[in-house]
Amino acid sequence: MAEDFAELCAEVDTLEAGQAADWDRAGLLPEAVLRKLAAEGLLCPEVPADHGGRGLSSAVAGEFTAHVGSRCSSLRSVMTSQGMAAWTIARMGSPAQRADLLPRLVRGKLAAVAFSEPDAGSDLSAMRTRVRRDGERIELNGQKVWTTAARYADMVVVVGRLEDETGAAVVVPVDAPGVTVRPVPGPSGCRAAGHADVRLDSVRLPAGAMLGGGGQPLSLLCTTALSYGRLSVAWGCVGILRACLTAATRHAATRQQFGKPLAEHQLVAGHLAELYSDEQAASRACEHASRCWDAGSADLVMGTVLAKYVSARAAARGAATAVQVTGSAGALEGHVVERAYRDAKLMEIIEGSNEISKLMLARHAVATRR
């Protein structure tokens, strides 16, 4: 497994080949890179082998996600979206839907998951996208915003409401009549992740496009996809921290000031110690969450929330520290810590903001200690 894992990381390194800064400036990932990774099942590596996937455990997939995140957060974001789509299909789809859709996602097709709306961000109960049954067909109307990877996607898993106010997750081909995908202009972080707004105007599809026939609680649909997304983002933040730690320590070890390396100045050494501590704490939180995931533990939901909160906060703090240590070198657009500084801030917002995570953790703490 160690050799296989090293090969996966080496393949990503070969494809990235130091181009992450250029992709960030252009705001675009090469389609050839995405298609190759998708065709090899590397964008959703936990898809089971019986559906053609890699069948990696959460622990191994998490470390791979961290490696991708250390190279390019935009590429890791697409990986998170593909994994969320695959996980939602695996959990909510019928056997026939899983057999049809999951092999596509490990053979080159790209997918995104659409939750957020203009008036429904953290409060997903305010979701207004409607899914109306009409015999053997369904019709979708609504607008989704900031849908990661939608710019590249062949299909988008759209979450909306049925007439009876229950939830539905619908696999929508982006080339279906009535679907409009508009890239988000100039995002501050993960600029090449393909963030886009998706408009649905009387989009008519076969009823079979609705995962599991629909009718699931909206909260269940959201929690299912977001749990995967949170853990993937958390591991991605570990990657950000590792990239920052490498850049900052190398700079501090070689840059001379006042006759000695920066790393030998106590205040700078303190920064490096904090950065190392943050990377270690985030790694341990993610490892715990992945163990819960692989074991099917009842602690899974809170474990992923904790990992996301600890890792995102640590990444934002750690990236700022790395910029401080590297100084003007790290303040140049495209530098690994400059990109990390912008990307990490976005991680404190997506897949459940820090504030939402705090509320969930506080409620859990109260409920388990009464």
FIPAKE-155446 format. One record per residue: residue in three letters; z, x, y of N, C-alpha, C in turn. Coordinates in steps of 0.2 Angstrom, whole numbers, plus 5000, padded with zeros to 4 digits. Each point is the difference from the previous one (the first is absolute). Example, Ala and Ser with C-alpha at 12.3 -4.5 7.8 and 13.67 -1.06 7.14 Angstrom:
ALA503950664972500049965006500050045006
SER499649985005500150045006500349965005
This chain:
MET500050044994500049965006500050045006
ALA500450065000500050045006499350035002
GLU499650024994499350025001499649955003
ASP500049944997499649945003500249995007
PHE500650005002500349985006499750065005
ALA500050064998499750055004499349995001
GLU499649984995499349995001499949945005
LEU500449955000499949945004500150035008
CYS500550045001500150025006499550055003
ALA499750044995499550055002499349965001
GLU499949944997499449975002500149975007
VAL500549975002500149985006499950065005
ASP500350054999500050065004499250025001
THR499650004995499350025000499749955005
LEU500149934999499749955004500250005007
GLU500650015001500350015007499750065004
ALA500150064996499750065003500150025007
GLY500649985002500250025007499749955005
GLN499749954998499649955005500549955003
ALA500649994998500449955003500049995007
ALA500050065004500149995007499349985003
ASP499450024997499449975002499949934998
TRP500349974995500049934998500449965005
ASP500650035002500449975005499749995006
ARG499650065003499749995006499449955000
ALA499750004995499449954999500249934999
GLY500749994997500249944999499749974994
LEU499850044995499649984994500050044994
LEU500149974995500050044993499350004997
PRO499850054997499350004997500049954994
GLU499549965000500049954995499950034993
ALA499750065000499950034993500650034997
VAL500550025005500650024997500449944998
LEU500049955003500449944998499749974993
ARG499350005000499749974994500250054994
LYS500050065001500150054994500749994998
LEU500550005004500749994998500149934997
ALA499749955003500049934997499750004993
ALA499550034999499650004994500450044994
GLU500450045002500450044995500749975000
GLY500149945003500749974999500650035004
LEU499850045005500550045003500349965006
LEU499749955002500249965006500649954998
CYS500049984993500549964998500150024993
PRO500450064999500150044994500549964995
GLU500349955002500549974996499649944996
VAL499449995001499649944996500150034993
PRO500249954995500050024993499450024997
ALA500150044995499450034996499649954997
ASP500349944998499649954997499549965005
HIS500150025006499549975005499650065003
GLY500050054997499650065002500350055005
GLY500749995001500350045005500450064997
ARG500350035005500450064998500649994996
GLY500349945002500749984997500550055001
LEU500050035006500650045002500649965002
SER500650044998500649975002500150005007
SER500549965003500150005007500250075003
ALA500450034995500350075002499450055001
VAL499550004995499550055001499549975005
ALA499849945001499649975005500350025007
GLY500749995000500350015007499950085002
GLU500150044995499950075002499350025002
PHE499549964997499350015002499949975007
THR500349955001499949965006500350055006
ALA500650034999500250055004499650065002
HIS499650024994499650065001499449975005
VAL499749944998499549985005500249995007
GLY500649985001500349995006500150065004
SER500150054996500150075004499450035002
ARG499449974997499450035003499749955005
CYS500049944999499749955005500349934999
SER500449985005500349935000499549955000
SER499550015003499549945000499749994993
LEU499950054996499750004993500649974996
ARG500650025001500649974996500049925002
SER499949985006500149935002499549964996
VAL499350034999499549964996500350004993
MET500350054998500350004993500549954999
THR500449995005500649955000499749935000
SER499449995004499749935000499749984993
GLN499650054997499749994994500649994995
GLY500550035000500549994995500449945001
MET500149975006500349945002499549944997
ALA499450015001499549954997500050004993
ALA500050054997500050014992500749974998
TRP500550015003500749984998500049925000
THR499849985006500049935001499649964995
ILE499450034998499649974995500350004993
ALA500350064999500450004993500549965000
ARG500449985005500649965000499849935000
MET499549985004499949935002499449974997
GLY499550054997499449974998500149984992
SER499549954998500049984993499750064996
PRO500150004993499750054996499350015001
ALA499649955001499350005002499950045006
GLN500449985005499950035007500250085000
ARG500550014996500250074999499450044997
ALA499849974994499450044996499450015005
ASP499949955004499450015004500150045006
LEU500550005004500150035006500350075000
LEU500550014995500350075000499550054998
PRO499649994995499550064999499550015006
ARG499949955004499650025006500350055004
LEU500749995001500350045005500150074997
VAL499950024994500150064997499350034999
ARG499449975002499450024999499550005006
GLY500450005006499650025006500149945005
LYS500249944999500149955005500650015004
LEU500049985006500550015005500349945002
ALA500750005001500349935002500650015005
ALA500149955003500650005005500449934999
VAL500650005003500449945000500149985007
ALA499949935001500149985007500649955001
PHE500550025003500649965002500049985007
SER500150055004500249995007499549965004
GLU500249965005499649965004500250015008
PRO499749985004500250005007500749985002
ASP500249954996500749975002500450014993
ALA499850044996500450014993500050074998
GLY500550045003500150074998500550004995
SER500650025003500650004996500249944997
ASP499949945004500149934998499449974997
LEU499950024993499549984996500049924999
SER500649975001500049934999499649965006
ALA499850045005499649975005499350004999
MET499850024994499350014998499649935000
ARG499450015003499649945002499449994996
THR499850064996499449994997500049954994
ARG499549965000500049944996499550014994
VAL500249984994499649994994500049934998
ARG499449975000499949934998499649994994
ARG500349974995499649984994499549955001
ASP499450014997499549955001499649994993
GLY500449974995499750004993500050064997
GLU499450034998500050064997499950065005
ARG500149995006499950055005500650005005
ILE500150055004500550005005499750035006
GLU500349985006499850025006500650035004
LEU499850065003500550045004499850005007
ASN500549995004500050015008500650035002
GLY499950055005500550045003499850075002
GLN500550035003499950075002500550054998
LYS499850054997500550064999499950065004
VAL500550035002500050065004500350064997
TRP499850065002500250064998500050014992
THR499549984997499950004993499850074998
THR500450044997499850074999499550014994
ALA499550045001499550014996499449955000
ALA500149945004499549955000499350025002
ARG500050055004499450035002499650024995
TYR500350034994499650034995500049954994
ALA500349955000500149954994499449964998
ASP500050004993499549954997500349935000
MET500650004999500449944999500750005004
VAL500249955002500749995003500449954997
VAL500650024998500549954997500349965006
VAL499849945001500349975006500549954998
VAL500650005004500649964998500049955006
GLY500049934997500049955005500449944997
ARG500049945003500349944998499649954997
LEU500249964995499749954998500249935003
GLU499749954999500149935003500849985000
ASP500350024994500749984998500550055003
GLU499750055004500450065003500250054995
THR499850004994500150054995499550065002
GLY500150054997499650065001499450014996
ALA499550045002499450014996499850075002
ALA499850044995499750075001499349994997
VAL499550015005499349994998499650075001
VAL499650014994499650065001499349985003
VAL499950035006499549985004499550065001
PRO499449994998499550055001499850015007
VAL500050065003499850005007499349985002
ASP499650004995499349985002499949924999
ALA500649964999499949934999499949975007
PRO499649955001499849975006500749975003
GLY500050025007500649985004500650055000
VAL499950064997500450055001499850055005
THR500450025005499950055005500550055000
VAL499850074999500550055000499850045006
ARG500550015005500050045006500550055000
PRO499850075000500450055000500550005006
VAL500650024999500550005006499850075004
PRO499949995006499850065005500650045001
GLY499950074999500450055002500849994998
PRO500149994994500750004998500350075001
SER500750005002500350065001500150044994
GLY500249974994500150044994499649984995
CYS499950044995499649994994499349975002
ARG499750045005499449985003499449984996
ALA500050044994499449994996500149954994
ALA500649975000500249954994499649945000
GLY499549995005499649944999500449935002
HIS500550015005500349935002499549965003
ALA500049934998499549965003500349935000
ASP499849965005500149925000499549974996
VAL500349954996499549964995500149935002
ARG499449975002499949935002499749964994
LEU500349944999499749964995499949935003
ASP499349995000499849935003499649964995
SER500449954997499749964995499750044994
VAL500450054998499850044994500049964993
ARG499549984997500049964994499950054994
LEU500549994995500050044994500149964994
PRO499850024994500349974994500750005000
ALA500349944997500750004999500350064996
GLY499650034996500250054996500250075004
ALA499850005006500250055004500750005002
MET500349954999500849995002500450034994
LEU500450055001500350034995500549954997
GLY500050004993500549964996500049925002
GLY499449985003499949935002500449985006
GLY500350055004500449985006500649964998
GLY500449985006500649964999500650044999
GLN500050075001500650045000500450005006
PRO500650015000500450005007499750065004
LEU499949985006499750055005500550075000
SER500649994999500550055000499950054994
LEU499849974995499950044994499350045000
LEU499549975003499450045001500150065005
CYS500449985005500150065005500450054997
THR500649984996500450054998499750044994
THR499649974996499650044995499650055003
ALA499649995004499550055003500450055004
LEU500549975004500350055005500550054996
SER500249984995500550054996499650064998
TYR499349994997499650054998499850045007
GLY499949975005499850035006500550045003
ARG500649975000500650045003500150074996
LEU500049994994500150064996499550065001
SER499349975000499550055001500050035007
VAL500249965005500150035007500650055000
ALA500549984996500650055000499850064997
TRP499650004995499850074997499550035005
GLY499649965003499550035005500450045005
CYS500649975002500450035005500350074998
VAL500250004993500250064997499550065001
GLY499349984999499550045001499950035007
ILE500149955005500150025007500550055001
LEU500649994998500550055001499950074997
ARG499750004994499850064996499550045004
ALA499549965003499550045004500350035007
CYS500549965003500350025006500550064998
LEU500350004995500550054998499650074999
THR499449994996499650064999499850035006
ALA499749965005499750025006500650035005
ALA500549975000500650025004500350074998
THR500150004993500350064998499650065000
ARG499349994999499650065001499950025007
HIS500049965004499950015007500750045002
ALA500649974999500650035002500150074996
ALA499750014995500150074996499550055003
THR499549985003499550055003500050015007
ARG500249955004500050005007500650045003
GLN499950055004500550045003500249985007
GLN500649995001500349995007500650045001
PHE500050035006500650045001500250064995
GLY499450024997500150064995500249984993
LYS500049944998500149984993499649934999
PRO499949994993499749944998500449945003
LEU499649945001500349945003500649984995
ALA499850014993500549974995500650035000
GLU500150065004500650045000500449985006
HIS499849955004500349975006500449944997
GLN500650005002500549954996499749935002
LEU499849985006499849945001499449984997
VAL499550044999499449994996500249994993
ALA500450054997500249994993500449934999
GLY500349985005500349934999499549955000
HIS499550005003499449955000499750014993
LEU499950064997499750004994500549984994
ALA500650015001500549974995500049925000
GLU499949975006500049935001499449974996
LEU499450045002499449984997500050004992
TYR500350064998500050004992500549954997
SER500549995004500549944997499749935000
ASP499649995005499649945001499549994994
GLU499750064999499549994994500349994993
GLN500650044999500349994994500349934999
ALA500349975006500349934999499549954999
ALA499450015003499549954999499750014993
SER499950064997499850014994500549964995
ARG500650015000500549984996500049925000
ALA499949975006500049935001499449974996
CYS499450035001499449984997500050014992
GLU500350054998500150014993500449954997
HIS500649985003500449954998499649934999
ALA499649995005499749935000499450004995
SER499750064999499550004994500349994993
ARG500650035000500449994993500249934999
CYS500249975006500149924999499449974998
TRP499450025003499449964999499850014993
ASP500050064997499850024993500449964995
ALA500750005002500549974995500049925001
GLY499649975005500149935001500749985002
SER500350045004500749995002500149945005
ALA500549975000500249955005500150035007
ASP500150065000500150045006499350025004
LEU499449974997499450025002499949985007
VAL500149945002499849985007500450045005
MET500650004999500450045005499950075000
GLY499850034994499950074999499450025004
THR499549955000499350025004500249995007
VAL500449955002500149995008500450065002
LEU500550034996500450065002499550065001
ALA499650004995499550065000499650005006
LYS499749945001499649995006500350025007
TYR500649975000500450015007500250075000
VAL500350034995500250075001499450055001
SER499549994996499450055001499649995006
ALA499949945003499749995006500450025006
ARG500649995000500450035005500050075000
ALA500150034994500050075000499450035002
ALA499449974998499350035002499950005007
ALA500249955003500049995008500450065003
ARG500650004998500550055003499750074998
GLY499850014994499850074997499350025004
ALA499649965001499450015003500150035007
ALA500549965004500150025007500450075000
THR500450014995500350074999499550054999
ALA499549994996499550054998499650015007
VAL499849955004499750025006500450045004
GLN500649995001500550045004500050074998
VAL500050014993500050074998499450045001
THR499449964999499350035000499850015008
GLY500349965004499950005007499349995002
SER499750045004499349985003499550004994
ALA500150044995499550004994500049934997
GLY500649974999500049944997499949945004
ALA499950015006499849955005499349995001
LEU499650044997499249995000499849954996
GLU499549965002499849944996499650034994
GLY500249974994499750024994500550054996
HIS500550035003500550044997500449954995
VAL500150034994500449964995500649975002
VAL500450035005500649975002499949955005
GLU499450015004499849955005499849944997
ARG499650004995499849944996500649974997
ALA500450044997500649974997500549965005
TYR500050035006500449965005499849935002
ARG499350005000499749935001500149964994
ASP499850034994500049964994500749974998
ALA500550045001500649994998500349945003
LYS499950005007500249945004499849934997
LEU499350004998499849944997500349984994
MET500350054996500349994994500749965001
GLU500250015006500749965002499849935001
ILE499449985001499849935001499749964995
ILE499550034996499749974995500449984994
GLU499849954996500349984993500749995001
GLY500249975006500749995001500350055005
SER500149985006500250045005500750034999
ASN500250055003500750034999500549945001
GLU499949965005500549955002500149954994
ILE499449984997500049954995500350044994
SER499950064998500350034995500850015001
LYS500250015006500750005001500349944999
LEU499749945002500349934998500149994993
MET499450024996500149994993500550044997
LEU500150065002500550054997500749975002
ALA500149985006500649985002500249934996
ARG499649964999500149944996500250014993
HIS499650054997500150024994500750034999
ALA500250055005500750035000500549955000
VAL499949955004500649945001500049964993
ALA499449984998500049964994500350034994
THR499950074999500350044994500750025001
ARG500349995006500750035000500549955003
ARG499849944998500549945002500550004995
